[in-house]
């Protein structure tokens, strides 16, 4: 210390800091578990730090610590600093802002909602034991939700423009319903029909916009998807603002998630994006009740400290809310930080046990295990200790954290709020291993819950599980309405429509595809040219959002680098290596192309944000996400399903599609199943066009569905990278293209003896097979182009149902029945598994044979792959001959002759053999 330095004030010496661990006989251990060899010197250093803090302030103390850490790194003393802070609230009492609301009223409202949420679930399960539901999650998060509803969640203007987007923890849905009941948005009848939706008055289990399209904003039922979607929604808000399409400066994305949910890889998969792009418009609130479904999240560790490390390492601002206001006086007396050392040594498994026990147990098994810590609460009774709350149940502490999050600029914030799962449920579920499964409570437990929260319910009302709603003119309901009015209205609330955007006439931009005249081209090239042309349209163009996961050049999209630029909130801070080329890599703040990098999960989340902009922002956008088809439904199918739930509108372009068009890549790149999965999603319209004119008609129809007709559907369209001759569009096929099938051509003379169906890349092989049948075997064949087996199957189902339920009315016929009537056999071949064309089997009365690419992919040429999977022209021809022979219309010797002529081995294992 220099001569001019201020003297160090006397600091009381902790008995445990004396040499040789004198005091209670325990040696002092450092952060790495190493015993302190000179506690006296350590005490001097600590006293010096406190002196700097006292005389120079926190900023000076932090500066010195940063310089010491930097120097320690330079001289090799330390490799890294602990990535987490002490186990206490980030915001100290002296920096805690005044609470702006009426605490008494808010606490009473929260208690009422807790009861109504519990009653909703318990009633349903007493009447119908199989309905399920969750009580404990909302019990732990009630204060978090209510703090947001009363002070932070903005509802925007009367139309909903400028509203915040809130991702609610899915298992807490009953609590959101309970609030909506008090607000008058849901009736008692609705609550009585929780998880009983079929009759029309019920409430869905979790946030599902498809089922409650004017209530829930976003789906979160599949855990892990919410956090990633929240980040990309916040990012899309910036995208809209930077491109001048919408003013989103006042909007915020809030995500309330569980600590166990953070183990999902999607939950943390986009954290660095949020920090890198400085998304201070997103806040995560992690409900750290320390429990997942079966037990502790980290029984032998501390999930809060772990999460702090993860988020801080990703660049987020971290605010911990661990201890309620009742702890403030204890912390004030703890001048030697004995309590912090005790916290640091306590694992979550023990915290859970402590949470489940009463004050006496906590005194004995937490405070009583350390003499100095026991002294801090020596004046407190068992009952006093029992009233010590965790920070996530304290409105004052939560408000300070939320306010700090909104005030933080330049980076996102995560609030780690420590709570108790099943808070208020006592022995029936509070901090119990079985809390998540608690769906029924006995009468004594219900009465105890009532008493704990001072609810004005008689014993009889408790036993009948009656819902409680104060008088409309009560202070509670007036306050509840006033707070929401101040924030713009009620939430959650979802808009269903946006202003329409006209789509240009197809002939103005798709002439190359409609009149190809035999020019060789891939359907991928056609798709990119089509939406690139739409971008040039004055009205629709700015609404097109091209998205790619780091494969733009693979799909022929490099021209978009210059045409519209790659979106970056920072612009371009460097000169790209290819600056001298025509198609250089151009990043700009108003860029239109979203180039997401190697993250299919991120790209589909970005697509979902754009595809739901009409409901979130009242601004209809038209996203085109193009990707390797194998990396769509197979890899991120759950995210696609969530987008479907949210009524997404947009195009998914599955490029390099099929199992045989992507020669050389092999097993993990070749897609043979995406169309089968797409067929399971009710609002997905899936197509596998073979020709450029088919692609053009499908994209035009889909764009009009979504931008002009307000249809809540999205389109999955597969595209191939194989160049082959593209015919011009025949007359009269547009309707068939959209419905799923049309007659393409006939080969040979007379009535067709065989009908051949083909789609996508295999249709040219089917056409070639028809020629073989006509030219080499004298068999007339008819070829149908099937653009969508799933759309055909959808119509077949509808017709079958209508006929079954209306036997007295004239029986309808589907397109399949109309087009493929008669006894001539039908052979279908696609680049997908056989189950895909079999979707329409019930509507075909003739013999129906399907060929597909079942089995694992292989690396080889296209011709070799098609022969291997038995979908090439020769196998299609042999299948047709065999079908005719099975019907007694052809000698089987002809089939054997064809097998020999085409060099097909009858002895090799089937391609799907493992």
N, C-alpha and C positions, 0 to 999 in steps of 0.2 A: 504494500500500500504506500502511495506517495505521501510526502509530508503534508501536502495540501488536502489530502483526502479527509472526508468527514469521518469522525469516529464511529465505530460499530457499536450500536446499542447492545446492552446486555441481553442475551437470549437464554431463557431457562434451559438447562441441560436435561434432556430425557435420561432417566435412569438407565434405559436400555442402550444409550449411546456411550456409556462409560467404558473404559478399556476392559478387555477380557469379558465383555458381555455382562458386566455386573448389573444388578437390578433384579430381574426375575429369573436370572440364570440362563437366558436365551441370547445367543450371539446374534448380532445384527447382520442380516444378509442383504446384499445388494440386489439390483434387478436381475442379475444372472445367477443368483443363488450363491454368490461367493461371500464368505464371512469378511466383515470389515476389520482389517488388521490394525487400524488406528482411528477409533471412533472420535477421539478428541480433535484430530485434524479435520475429520469429516464435519464435525460440528462447527469448526471455524469457517469452512467453505460455505456451509449452509447459512451461517449467520451473515457472512458477507453478501450472499445473494439477497437475503432479506433486507439488508441495509441498502443495497442498490434499489430494491423495489420501494423501500420506504422513502428514500431521498430523491431517486431519479425517475420513479414511476415504472409502470409495466412495460412501456415501449423500450426504455433503456435496458431493463432486465432481459427482455427478449433479444435485444440486439447483442448483448454480451453473450448470452447463451448460444446464439447463432454463430458468433465469431469463434467461441470456444469449440463448438461442434465442427466448424470448418477447419480450424487448426488441428483438432484431434484427427480428422480425416487425413489432412495433409501429412502429418507425421506418423500415421499408421496406428494410432492408439485405438480407434474404433472404426469399424466398417460401416455401421449403420446405427441410427438412433431408434429407440423404440417407436413403432409406428402408431402408438396409441397414447392417450392422455390418462391421467389418474381416473379412478373409478368414482367420479363425482359429476355433478352438473357442470356443463360447460359455462353457463352464464351464472356468475356469482350473485348473491343476494343484492349486493350494492349496485349491480347493473341491471337488475330486474325492473322493467317498467311498471308503472301503476296498472292495475287491472281495469279495463275500460267498461266492464259490464257489471251487472248485478249478480254477484256470486251466489247469493241465496236462491234467487229465482232459477238460475242456470242449474244449480245442483238439484233443485226440486224437479225441474223438467227432465234432467238426466235420469233421476230415480224413476220417474213415471215411465220413461221410454224403456228403461231396463226391465221394468215389470211387464209392460205390454209385449216386448220382444220375447221375454221368457214365456209369458202366457200363450202367445201365438204358437210357439213350438210345442210346448207341453200339451196344450189342448189338442193339437193335430195328432200327437202321438198317443194320447189317451184314447182318442176315437179310432185312429187307424195306426196301429203299431208300426206299420212298415214305412211310414212317410219320412222319417228321419228329420233332419234339421239340426241346427247348432245354436247353443245358448252361450257357451263359455267364451267364444271369440269376441262377440259383441260386448259381453260383460267386461272384458279387458280393455276394449277400445272405445267405450262409450264417451269418455271425456275427450278423447282425440277427435271423434266425429263432431261432438257438440261444440267444441272450441272452434272447429272449422266452420260449422254451420252458422254460429252466432257472430263470428268476427272476421272470417277470411274468404269463404267460398263465394265468389262473385257470380251473380246470375246474368249479368249483361243487361242490355236494354230490353224493351218489351218484346222484341222479336227473338231475343236470345243472342243477338250479336254481341261479341266481346265477352262471352261467358267463360268462366273457368271450366276446366275439364277435370273431373274428380274420378279417380280409379279407387273404388271402394273394396276393401278386403272382403272377398266373396262370402266367407262364413259369417260375416256380420250383417248380411242383408236384412235379417229380421229387425235390427235396430233402425235401419233406414226406413223400413216400412212403418215402424212404430212412430217415427217422427212425422212421416207423411200423414199418418192417421191424426195426430194432433193438429197438423196444419190444415186438415179438412180435405186433403187430396186423395185419401183412401178412406173407405168406409169400414165400419165394424164387420160388415159382411165380407169384405175383402180379407180382413185379418183372420176371420174364422175359416177362410178357405185357403190358408197358407199351404202351398204345395199341393193344391187341388185345383188344377187349372182347366180341366176338361169342360166343366160346366160353364166356364166363361167369366166367373167372378173371382177366381183365385189369383194367387201371387206365385210367381216362379221362385224356384229354390235359391238361385243366385242372380247376380246382375246379368240379364239376358235381353238386349235390345230387340231381338227378333220377337220375343214373347211379350214384352212390354215396350213397344216402340215409341211411346210418348213419355216414358219415364226414365228408363236406364239409358245412360249415355254410352257406356262402353262395357263390354263383357270382361269379366275377370275370373270366371269360374274355374278355368284351367290355370292353376297356380304357376307363376313364373312368366306367363305371357304379359300380364299387366305391367310389370316394371319396364320391360323392353318397349312395349307399345307406348307407354307414357313418355318415354324419352323421345321416341320418334314423332309423337304428336307435338311435343314441345319444339322439336327441331323443325317440323313442318310449319308451325306457326311463324318461325323466323323466316323460313323459305317464302311464305306468302308475303310477309312484310318486306323482305329484301327485294322481291320481284315487283313490289308495288301493287299487288292484287288485293290486299286486305290490311287493315290496321289492327295488328294483334299485340301492340305494345302493352296494353293493359291486361292481357290474358295470362293466366297462370295454370300450370298443370300440377295437380296434387295427386300423389299416389300413397294410399294407406295400405301397407303390405305387412305380412307376418315375418318374424325373424326366421322361422323354419322355411318359409318360402324362398328365402335368399339362397338356399342350397340348389335351387333350380338353376341350371347354367344360363337360361335366358334372363334370369333376374339381374345378373351382374354383367351380362354380355355386352351391354352398350354403355356402361358407366364412363368409359374413357371418351366416347363420342360426346357425351353431355359436357364433360370438362373441356375437351379440346375445342368445342364450338361455343364455349362460354354460355351455356344455357342456364342463365339465372332465372329463367321462367319455369323451372321445374323443381319441385320439392318432394322428396320421398319422406314419409313418416313411417318408420318401421316399428310396428307394435311388438316390442320385445317382452313378451310374457314368458320367455325362456322355454316354452313348450311347443313341441310339434304334436302330431296326432297320437303317438304312442308313449311319449316320454320327453325328457329334456332335449332341447336342440343340441346342446353341448354339455352333457352331464359332467364330464371331467374337464371342462374348460369354461370360457366366458364368451358367449356369442356376441355380446355387445362390444367387447374389446376387439374381437376378431372382425366384426363388421366395420368398426372404426378404422381398423388397419386397411381393409379392402377399399372402403370409400375414400379415405384420406390418400391412399396410394394412387387411386384413380384420379385424384385432383379435386374431389368434392370438399365443400365446407361441411364439417361434421359438428352437430350440436347434440350433446347428450343431455337427456332429461331423466335422471335416475332416481332422485330422492325428492319427496314432497316437502312442503314448507315446515312440517313438524321436525324435520331434521336440521333446520337452519341453526337453531340454538346449540345443538350438539356439535355441529361443525365449528361453530364460533369458539367453543371451549377447547376444541382439539388442536391446540397450538403446535403439538409435535406430530400431527398427522398419523396418530396411532390408528385411527379409524380407517384411513385410506390403506394402510398396510394390512389391516384386517380384511377389508374388502378385496384387496388384490389377492389374498390367499384363499378366498372362498370361491369354490367352483359353483357352476350353475345348478348342479344336482343338489347341492346343499341349500342354495337359495330357494329352490323349489320346495324342499322340505320345510325350510323356515317359513315360507309363505303359507304353507298348509297348516302350520301350527299356531298356537296362541302366544300371547306376550310372555307368559312364564317360560315356555319352551325357548323362545328367542333370547330371553335373559340368560338362561342357563347355557344354551348351546351356541350362541353367537357372542353376545357381549361378555358373558362370564368366562369365556375361554382365554381372555387377555385381561390382565389386571388393570392396565391403563384404560382400555376401552370400557371395562366394567365401571370404572370410576366416572366416566363421562355421563353415565345414565343412573348413577347411584341414587339420585333424587326421584327417579321415575318408578311408578308402580307397574305391575303386570298390565293393567288396563291402559296405562299411558303408552307403554311399548306396543301394545296391540293396535294403537291408533296411528302408529307411524306408517305413512303411506309411501308407496312408490311414486316416482315423479310423473308417470303417465296417467295418474289419477288426480293430479293437482292442476286445476285450471290456471293458477298463477304461473306455475313453471312452464306449462305448455304454451301459454300465451307469449311468454318471453321468447320461447324457441321459435314459434311461428313468426313472430314479428322480426326476429333476427334473420330468419330465412328470407322473408320478403325484402328486408333491407340489404341483403348481401347482393353485390353486383359483380358480374364477371365470372361467376361459377355457380353450379348447382349446389343445393344444400340437402343433406339428409339429417333428419331428426331421429335419434335413437331413443325411443320412449320406453322406459322400463315399466311394465305393468304386471298384474297377476291374471293369469287365465282363470276365468270363472269368478272374477272379483264380485264379491257379495253373495256367492252361492254357499258359503260356509262349508260344512262337512260334506255337502252334496256335490262339490266340484271345485272349490277354490284351491288353485294350485295342485289339484289332484292329477295323478297319472291318467285317470279316466275322464277328465273334464271334457275332452273333445267329444266323447261319446255320450255325454249326459243329455238326455232328451226327455226324461221324466223325473219329476221330483215328488216326494211324498208330501203329505199335508203339513207335517211339522217343518220340513225344509222350506216350503212355500211361506209359511207363517213367519219363519225366521228371516226370510228374505224381505218380507213386508216390514217387519219390525226394524231391521237394519237400516232400511231406507225411509222409514217413517211415512209409509204410504197410507192414505186414508181409506183403507179397505177393511170391511168386517171379516170375521172368520168365515162366514158363509160366502162372501164374495171371493175370498181367497180360494176356498174349496171348489167354487164353481169356475175358477179361473176367469173371472170377469175382467174385461179391459177397463182401464180407467182413463177418463178424459175430463179435465176440469171444465167448469162452466166457460162458455165462450167469452164472457166478459171478465174472467178471472185475470189476475195479474200475470199468471204464468202464460196463458195463451195470447194475451195482448203483447207481452214482451216477446214471445216467440215470433209473432207476426211482424212486430216492429223491427226486430233484428234482420229478418229476411227482406223486408221492404227496403231497409237501408243498404242491403247488398244486391238489390235489383230484382228480387223475387225468389221463387222456390227452386231448389235443386234436390235431386237430379231431375233434369227436364231435357227432353230430346226433340229436336225439330225433325220433321219427316220429309220436307221438300225444300228446294231452293229454286231460284229463278232459272228458267229453262235457257239453254244455249243451243242455237240452231247448228245443225250439222250440214256441211256443204253437200251438194248433189254428187253422187258417186262418180258420175261421168266427168266431173271437172278436175278430178285428181287421180283417177284410177284407170285411165285409158290403157296404160301399159299392161295392166293385169287383166282387163276385160277383153282386150284385143291383142293377145300375145302372138298369135299367128305362128305357133311352133317354135318361138324363141326359147332357148334353154335358160332356165332360171330356177333358183330354189325358192320355196315358199317362205323361208326366212328372209331372203332378200326382198321379196314382195311385201312382207309384213312391215319391215323397217322402212321401205320406200313409202308405204301407205301412211304410216303415222308421222313420218318425216314431212310428208306433203300436208297432212292436217295441221302441223305446227305452223305452216305458212298462212293458214286461213286467218283472216282478220279477227273474227269473233271467237271461234273455237280454239285457234292456235295457242293463245296464252294459257288456256286451261289444260292443255296436254302436258302431262308430266312423264317424260321418259325416264325409266329407272333401270339400272343394270348393276349387277354384282361383279364388277371388275372383268367383264368379258365383252366390252363394247366393240373392240376390233374384231373379235371372233364372230360377232353377229352382224358385221358390216355397218356399225354405227359411228365409225370415226368421223364421218362428215358432220355429225351433230356437235363435235367438239368446237368447230368453228361456227356452225350455224346458230346454235343457241347457247353454247358455253356450259361448263360444268359448274354446278352450284358450289360456292364456298363462301362462308360468311366473312372470310378474310380477304377475298379476292385472290390475286396471284402475287405472292411476295418473292417470286423468283423468275428467272428466264428459263423456260423449259428447254430441255436438251434438243427437242425437235422444232425449235422456234422457226427455223427456216423452211419447214415443210408446209404444204397447203393445209394439212389436217393436224396441226400441232395441238398439243394438250393444253387447252385453254380453260383456266379456272376464273370465275368471276362472281362477284357478289350477287348479281342478278341472273346468274346462270340458270338454265331451265332443266338441264339433265342432272339427275341424281346418280352419281357414280359412287356406290356405297362401299366398294372394296369387297374383300372376300368374306362376306357375311350374308348368306341367304336369309338367315333369320332377321338380320337388320334390314335387308332390302324389302322383304315381305312386310315388315312392320312399317317401313316408309310408304310402301304401296297402300297399306291399310289406312294410314293417316290421310293420304291423298284421296283414297276411294271413299272415305267417310266425311270429306270436307263439306259436302252438301248439307250434312246434318250438324256437324260440329261448328262450322263457320257460316252456313247459309250460302256457300260458294261452291257451285258444282265444278269439280275437276275431273279430268279423264286420264287416269294413270295407265301407262303401258309398262309393265315390268317384264323384261325379257331375260330368260335364264335357261340353263341346261334343264330340260324337263325332268331329268332324274333327281335334280336337287330341289324340286318343288314339293309335290304332295308327299313324296317319300320322306324327305328330310324335314320339312317345316309344315307338314300337314295340319298340325294342331293350330298353328298360327293362321293358316288359311281358314280353318273351321271357325276360329274366333272372328276373323274378318267377315265370314258369312253370317255369323250371329249378329254382327254389328251392321248388317245390311249394306255391305260394301258394294260399290259400283266401279268397275274398271276392268281392264284386260290383263290377264296373265298369259304371256306368250311362252309356251314351253318349247324352246328351240332345241335343235339337234335331237328331235324327238324320235321315239321308237327304239327298238332293240337292234335294228340292223343298219340304220342309216349312218351311225357314227362309227365308221370303220376304224379299227385300230385301238380305240380307247378301252374297250373291255368292260368287265363285270360291273364296276361301280359307277360307270357313266351311262350305260345303256338302259333306257327306260322301257319297260314292257308293261307297266302297271298303273301309270298315272291316270289314264282314262277310267280305269276301273274304280279307283279311289274317288275321282272327280264325280263319278256317277252317284256316289253316296251322299253328296251335298245337295240339299233340295233347291237352293237358289244359285247353283253353279250351272251355267250353260256351256257344255264342253263340246268342242268340235275338233276333228282331225282332217282338215282339208288336204286334198291332193294337188289341186291346181290353184294358180294365182287368182283366177276369177272367183273361185270359191272363197279364198281368203278375203278378197275385197268385199264380197257380198256379206260375209259374216261380220267383218269389222264394221261395215256401214250399219248393218242392222243392230248390232250391239250398241254402237255409239248412240243411235236414235232411241233405243230402249232406255238408256241410262241418262242421256242429256235432254231428251225431248219428251219422253213418255213417263218419266219418274218410276221406272220399274226397278225394284230392289233386287237386282240380280247382277252377277259378275260373270265374265266370259273367260273360259280357259280354252285357248286355241293353240294346238301344237303345230310346229313348223319344222321343216327339215332343211338340212344344209346340202342336200343332194341336188345337183343341177340336172334337169331333164326337160324335154320339149313340153312347152306349155301351150295347150290349145286355147283358142278364143272361146268366149262364153256362148254356148248354144242358146237358142230362143226358148223361153218358157221354163227355165230351170231354177229361177230365183227362189220361188216358194219351196221347191224341194230341197234346195241347199239349206234353207233355214229350218225346215221341218226335219231334215236329217237324211234324205235319200232321194235320188232321181235316176231315171234311166239314162245312162250315158251313151251306150251304143249297142248295136246288135251285129253279130258276125255269123256268116254262113247263110244258107237258104232255108226258107220255111219257118215254121213256128219253132221257137227255141226249145231244145230238149233239156237244157240246163241253164240255170240262172246263177251268175257269179256276182258276188258282192265284194267290194274292196274299198279301203279307205287309206288316206295318207300316202305314205311312201310305197305301200304295197299295191295300190291301185294300178300303177303301170305294169306291175307283174301280172295282175289279174287280167288286164287288157291283153297282154302278150299271151297269156294262157288261153284266152278266148280265141285268139287267132290260131294258136296251135290246134285247138279242138276243131276249128272249122277247116283249116288247111290240111292237117295231117290225118284227121280222123273222120272228117265229114260230118261233124256234129255241130248243129247250130247252137250258138250261145248268146246270151243276153247279159250285158254288163251294167250293173248299177253302182254308181258312186255313192257311198255312204259317208256323209260328212259327220254324222253323229249317231252312233248306236245308242248312246244314252238319251238323246232327245227322242229317238224313235221309241225307246223303251218307256220313256215318260208318257208318251201318248198311248202306247199299248196299255199301260196300267190304268190310265184314265178311262179308256174305252171299255176295258174289261170290267172295271168297277161300275161304270154307268149302266152297262148291260145287265150286270148281276143285280143291281139294286132297283132297276126299272124294267122288270120282265114284261110289263104290259105295253111298253113303248117300242117303236121300231128300233131294232138293234143296229147300233153304229158299227162302223168298220174303221180300223186304223189305217194309216198310210202303208204300213207293212202288209196288212191283209189285202189292201187294194192293189198294191204293186206286185205282190208275190203270190197271188192266188193261183190255183191250179195244182197239178200233181208233179210238174217238172221239178226235180231236185234242186236244192239251193246250196251253194258252197260259198262260204265267207272267209276271207283271209285279211288279216291286219298285222301290223307290226307290234301288237300287244298280246297279252295272254288270251287264251281261247275263251275265258269267261267273259271277256268284253263283248265280242259279237254274240255270245250266247244270251245276252240280255234280252234279245227279241225272240228267243226260241218259241215262247208260248203262242206267238201270233202266226207262226209259219206251220201250215198244215202238211206241206210236203216234207220229204226227207231233207234234213238240215245238217250240214257238215261244216264244222268250223276249224280253221287252221290258225295257229298263233305262235307266239314266241315264248312259250312257257320254258322256264329253266333259267340258269345263270347265263349272263352274257359272256361273249368271247372276244378276243382281239383278232381281227382278220379283215379281209376286204368285204364290201357290201355283198357281192355275189356269193362269196363263200359263206357268209353269215346267213343269208337267206336260204341257201341250200341246206345248211346245218339245221336251221330251225324249221325247215320244211314249209316255207312260205313263198318260195320262188315260183316262177311260171310253170316249171316242170311238176312240182308237187301239187300246185293248184290244178293242173290238167289231170294228173293221176287221180286226185281226189274226186274230180268231176266224173271221170270214167268209172271209178269204183262206186260212186253213188248211183250211176245209171245201171251198173251191173247188179247192185243190191236190189234195185227195183225190177230186175228181170228185163231191162231194156237194152242190155249189152252183154255180149259174151265175156266171161271173166278172162278168157285168154287174151283179150284186147288189153285188159289192165296189166297183165303180166308182160305183154309185149311193150307197153308204154314204160313200165318200170325198167325194163332192160334197155330200151332205146335211150332213155334219159339218164342212164348210168346211176340210178338210185339203188343204194344198198338196202336190202331188206333185213340184214343181219346186224347192222350197227345199233348201239343202244339209242333209245329215244333221247332227244335233246334235254328233256327235263329230268333224266335219270341222275341220281346223286350217289 
